Amino acid sequence: MNVDSIGPMNNPMARPDFYRPPSGATEVFPKNFLSPVEPAKSAKPSIFADVLDKVISSEAGAQKAVDNYQTGASQNLHETMLALGKADVTFSLMMSVRNKLLQAYQEVMRMS
């Protein structure tokens, strides 16, 4: 096997047209797919608002990494996948904590 024939243009993932949106779509992810929502302002800071802000910023960072990779501004797929994984883990952790809090609330309501 000739190693010289294995180059970036023979790799379909290295071609710029590999990540094209489906036909009829203008982009793979709409620009508002992970748009941050302005949290409600309260008189005192809440730990839940801080956690939600971190989750939203993690998802926004992942979307930016995907956009940069799709436009060719970044050729590093590894960092893009790490950003997506971080956003996924962050969101999953937030949902787990939410579910535990909801279970605790329901248990307290059953006791009374």
Backbone as a ProteinNet text record, in pm:
[ID]
protein_1_A
[PRIMARY]
MNVDSIGPMNNPMARPDFYRPPSGATEVFPKNFLSPVEPAKSAKPSIFADVLDKVISSEAGAQKAVDNYQTGASQNLHETMLALGKADVTFSLMMSVRNKLLQAYQEVMRMS
[TERTIARY]
84	0	88.4	57.1	132.9	78.7	160.6	118.5	97.9	165.1	152.5	12.2	-61.7	-197.1	-295.9	-256.5	-345.4	-315.3	-394.4	-374.7	-502.2	-498.1	-617.6	-732.6	-704.6	-814.2	-877.5	-807.9	-867.7	-956.4	-941	-1022.4	-1150.4	-1269	-1391.3	-1420	-1374.2	-1400.8	-1316.4	-1207.4	-1120	-1166.9	-1259.3	-1307.7	-1399.7	-1392.8	-1475.4	-1624.9	-1663.6	-1805.5	-1863.4	-1786.2	-1832.7	-1952	-1947.4	-2054.9	-2148.1	-2218.3	-2315.9	-2451.6	-2531.5	-2667.2	-2751.3	-2855.3	-2945.1	-3006.1	-3048.6	-3104.3	-3228.9	-3238.7	-3350.9	-3323.9	-3226.1	-3193.2	-3083.1	-3086.3	-2983.9	-2863	-2879.2	-2768.2	-2801.9	-2700.1	-2722.2	-2790.9	-2738.1	-2799.5	-2844.1	-2970.1	-3011.4	-2931.7	-2917.8	-2838.5	-2896.1	-3026.9	-3087.2	-3102.6	-3033.8	-3047.3	-3011	-2902.6	-2859.9	-2847.1	-2940.1	-2929.7	-2955	-2870	-2887.8	-3015.3	-3081	-3201.5	-3161.5	-3207.2	-3174.8	-3243.6	-3166.6	-3229.3	-3302.8	-3404.5	-3481.7	-3393.6	-3400.6	-3322.7	-3398.8	-3327.1	-3389.6	-3314.7	-3374.1	-3313.8	-3183	-3177.9	-3054.6	-3011	-2881.1	-2834	-2873.3	-2904.6	-2945.7	-2842.5	-2818.1	-2723.3	-2776.7	-2908.7	-2967.3	-2950.5	-2960.6	-2939.7	-2795.1	-2701.4	-2560.2	-2534.1	-2593.5	-2575.6	-2636.6	-2754.9	-2820.2	-2738.4	-2680.1	-2593.3	-2473.2	-2416.1	-2300.5	-2340.6	-2458.1	-2505.5	-2529.5	-2592.1	-2620	-2490	-2393.4	-2266.3	-2189.7	-2201.7	-2137.1	-2199.1	-2330.8	-2398.6	-2368.2	-2358.2	-2323.8	-2180.4	-2090.4	-1952.5	-1945.2	-2027.6	-2031.3	-2084.5	-2186.8	-2241.9	-2139.2	-2063.6	-1960.3	-1851	-1814.5	-1712.7	-1762.1	-1890	-1947.2	-1949.8	-1992.2	-1994.9	-1855.9	-1755.8	-1618.2	-1568.6	-1604	-1560.1	-1629.8	-1758.7	-1833.1	-1787.5	-1752.8	-1710.2	-1563.4	-1490	-1348.6	-1258.1	-1314.5	-1231.4	-1144.3	-1192.2	-1116.7	-1115.5	-999.9	-987.8	-974.2	-991.8	-969.1	-1100.8	-1126.1	-1247.3	-1244.8	-1126.3	-1112.8	-1167.6	-1127.4	-1176.4	-1326.2	-1375.7	-1519.3	-1597.1	-1550.5	-1618	-1606.9	-1494.2	-1480.7	-1579.3	-1597.5	-1693.3	-1835.8	-1869.3	-2002.3	-2020.7	-1918	-1925.5	-1940	-1867.4	-1875.7	-2016.5	-2073.5	-2209.4	-2309.4	-2290	-2380.1	-2372.3	-2251	-2234.1	-2289.9	-2266.5	-2316.3	-2468.6	-2531.1	-2677	-2731.9	-2669	-2714.1	-2703.7	-2596	-2580.6	-2688	-2714.5	-2818.6	-2954.2	-2985	-3113.7	-3120.7	-3010.2	-3009	-3036.6	-2972.9	-2996.4	-3141	-3193.4	-3333.2	-3427.3	-3402	-3488.2	-3481.5	-3363	-3350.1	-3424.6	-3414.6	-3487.4	-3638.4	-3682.8	-3824.6	-3872.6	-3793	-3828.9	-3837.1	-3741.6	-3743.4	-3867.5	-3902.2	-4022	-4147.1	-4157	-4273.9	-4282.8	-4169	-4167.5	-4215.4	-4170.4	-4214	-4363.7	-4413.7	-4557.4	-4639.6	-4586.1	-4656	-4662.7	-4560.8	-4556.5	-4662.8	-4693.2	-4786	-4930.5
-118.5	0	124.7	217	339.6	442.3	485.1	579	718.9	750.1	882.6	909.3	803.2	824.1	860.2	840.6	875.6	1019.7	1108.7	1249.8	1312.2	1437.9	1502	1507.9	1515.6	1526.2	1389.9	1279.5	1147.2	1114.6	1188.8	1170.1	1252	1189	1265.9	1367.8	1342.6	1438.1	1563.5	1556.9	1672.5	1764.9	1716.3	1801.1	1909.2	2031.1	2140.2	2117	2034.1	2014.5	1894.6	1836.1	1717.1	1747.8	1858.9	1894.6	1995.3	1951.8	2038	2019.1	2125.1	2109.6	2023	1960.3	1883	1972	1909.4	1988.7	2062.7	2186.3	2270.7	2347.4	2304.7	2374.5	2475.1	2584.6	2686.1	2662.2	2589.9	2561	2437.7	2373.4	2252.1	2285.9	2383.9	2430.5	2574.4	2606.1	2745.6	2831	2956.6	3046.5	3057.8	3041	3054.5	2919	2814.4	2679	2674.8	2737.9	2741.8	2885	2969.4	3108.6	3122.2	3197.4	3213.8	3291.9	3250	3317.6	3404	3524.7	3616.3	3567.7	3532.8	3486.3	3599.9	3561.5	3661.2	3720.5	3850.5	3918.8	3911.7	3874.7	3869.4	3960.9	3982.8	4072.5	4014.3	3883.7	3821.4	3713.7	3695	3595.8	3454.9	3373.5	3237	3141	3032.3	2932.4	2866	2854.4	2791.1	2878.5	3008.8	3099	3092.1	3080.4	3068.7	2939.8	2830.6	2701.9	2708.3	2765.7	2777.5	2863.9	2970.9	3055.3	2976.1	2891.8	2812.1	2709.6	2650.3	2553.1	2623.1	2739	2813.3	2856.8	2903.9	2946	2825.7	2710.4	2589.7	2549.4	2556.3	2522.9	2625.5	2752.5	2856.2	2836.5	2797.3	2768.7	2650.8	2548.9	2433.1	2473.4	2556.6	2601.6	2684.4	2767.3	2847.6	2757.4	2652.8	2559.2	2487.2	2448.2	2382	2478.5	2601.8	2702.4	2725.7	2737.1	2759.2	2641.8	2521.3	2403.8	2396.6	2428.7	2423.1	2528.4	2645.1	2752	2741.5	2652.3	2636.1	2725.9	2803.2	2888.9	2804.9	2684.2	2591.8	2456.1	2394.7	2262.7	2154.4	2191	2097.9	2032	1914.4	1839.5	1793.4	1766.5	1718.5	1821.1	1946.5	2050.5	2073	2061	2075.9	1967.1	1843.7	1733.1	1744	1793	1813.9	1919.1	2025.7	2129	2074.2	1992.6	1930.6	1833.7	1756.6	1663.4	1734.9	1844.8	1923.1	1979.7	2030.3	2084.6	1974.1	1856.2	1744.4	1701	1687.7	1646.1	1752.6	1878.1	1986.5	1985.6	1970.2	1966.9	1844.5	1728.6	1606.1	1617.7	1676.5	1696.1	1789	1898.4	1990.9	1920.8	1839	1768.3	1664	1599.2	1502.2	1570	1684.7	1759	1805.8	1853.3	1897.1	1782	1664.9	1550	1506	1509.6	1474.5	1574.2	1701.4	1802.8	1783.9	1752.3	1728.5	1604.6	1499.9	1380.2	1410.1	1488.3	1524.5	1607.2	1700.5	1782.1	1694.7	1603.2	1515.4	1425.4	1380.1	1297.6	1377.1	1500	1585.6	1611.1	1631.6	1656.3	1531.8	1412.8	1289.7	1269.6	1319.1	1303.9	1388.1	1501.8	1591.9	1564.3
0	0	0	-86.1	-98.2	0.8	94.7	196.7	138.6	30.4	-29.7	-81.8	-115	-167.2	-57.3	68.7	179.7	218.4	175.2	203.4	252.7	286.9	340.2	240.5	111.3	14.8	-12.4	23.2	9.8	128.2	234	353.2	335.8	331.7	307.6	416.7	540.8	648.9	635.4	560.6	545.4	433.8	351.5	242.7	297.5	244.3	295.9	274.6	178.3	152	227.8	319.3	389.7	480.2	551.6	643.5	580.2	481.3	415.3	480.5	491.7	544.7	452.2	503.7	417.7	310.2	199.8	91	138.1	102.5	142.7	270.4	349.9	473.9	444.6	515.1	494	582.5	693.8	782.8	866.5	919.4	997.6	1128.9	1202	1325	1304.4	1333.2	1322.1	1420.6	1388.6	1472.9	1613.8	1630.5	1762.6	1831.4	1781.8	1835.8	1984.2	2021.9	2161.5	2211.3	2169.4	2209.1	2358.7	2427.2	2570.3	2601.4	2706.1	2752.1	2870.4	2870.7	2979.5	3107.6	3211.8	3334.8	3405.9	3481	3555.5	3664.6	3681.1	3783	3915.2	4021.6	4152.8	4248.1	4362.8	4460.8	4514.5	4537	4583.5	4484.2	4468.8	4372.8	4416.8	4321.3	4348.3	4291.7	4361.6	4313.2	4187.3	4177.3	4059.4	3935.5	3954.1	3840.9	3793.1	3886.8	3849.9	3772.6	3820.2	3751.5	3612	3602.3	3472.2	3376.6	3427.9	3344.9	3292.2	3377.8	3334.8	3229.3	3245.3	3146.1	3012.5	3016.9	2894.2	2826.3	2904.7	2843.8	2787.1	2851.5	2798.4	2664.9	2655.9	2530.4	2421.8	2460	2362.6	2312.2	2401.8	2360.8	2265.3	2290.3	2200.8	2064	2062.9	1934.6	1857.4	1929.2	1863.5	1805.2	1879.4	1829.9	1705	1704.2	1586.3	1468.1	1493	1385.5	1328.3	1416.7	1370.6	1287.6	1327.5	1252.3	1116.6	1114	989	889.5	938.3	848.3	809.9	877.7	845	926.3	1019.3	1103.8	1196.3	1227.7	1310.5	1240.8	1232.2	1170.9	1277.4	1404.3	1513.5	1554.9	1502.1	1534.8	1679.9	1731.1	1868.7	1968.1	1954.3	2044.8	2028.5	1906.6	1882.9	1955	1943.3	2010.4	2162	2212.8	2356.7	2406.6	2331	2370.1	2370.2	2270.5	2267	2383.2	2414.2	2526.3	2659.2	2674.5	2798.4	2814.9	2706.9	2713.7	2747.2	2690.8	2718.1	2864	2916.5	3055.6	3150.8	3119.8	3203.3	3208.3	3092.1	3086.9	3158.7	3139.9	3206.1	3357.9	3405.9	3550.4	3604.8	3533	3577	3583.3	3482.6	3481.7	3592.8	3624.8	3734.4	3867.8	3890.5	4014.3	4019.7	3908.6	3903.7	3938	3880.3	3906	4051.7	4111.6	4253.6	4341	4309.8	4386.8	4373	4254.2	4231.2	4306.6	4308.9	4384.8	4534	4584.9	4726.7	4759.4	4674.1	4695	4695.8	4600.8	4594.3	4717.3	4767.2	4887.6	5009.4	5020.4	5131.5	5121.6	5001.3	4983.9	5017.9	4993.7	5029.6	5179.8	5251.5	5397.9	5467	5411.2	5481.3	5454.1
[MASK]
++++++++++++++++++++++++++++++++++++++++++++++++++++++++++++++++++++++++++++++++++++++++++++++++++++++++++++++++

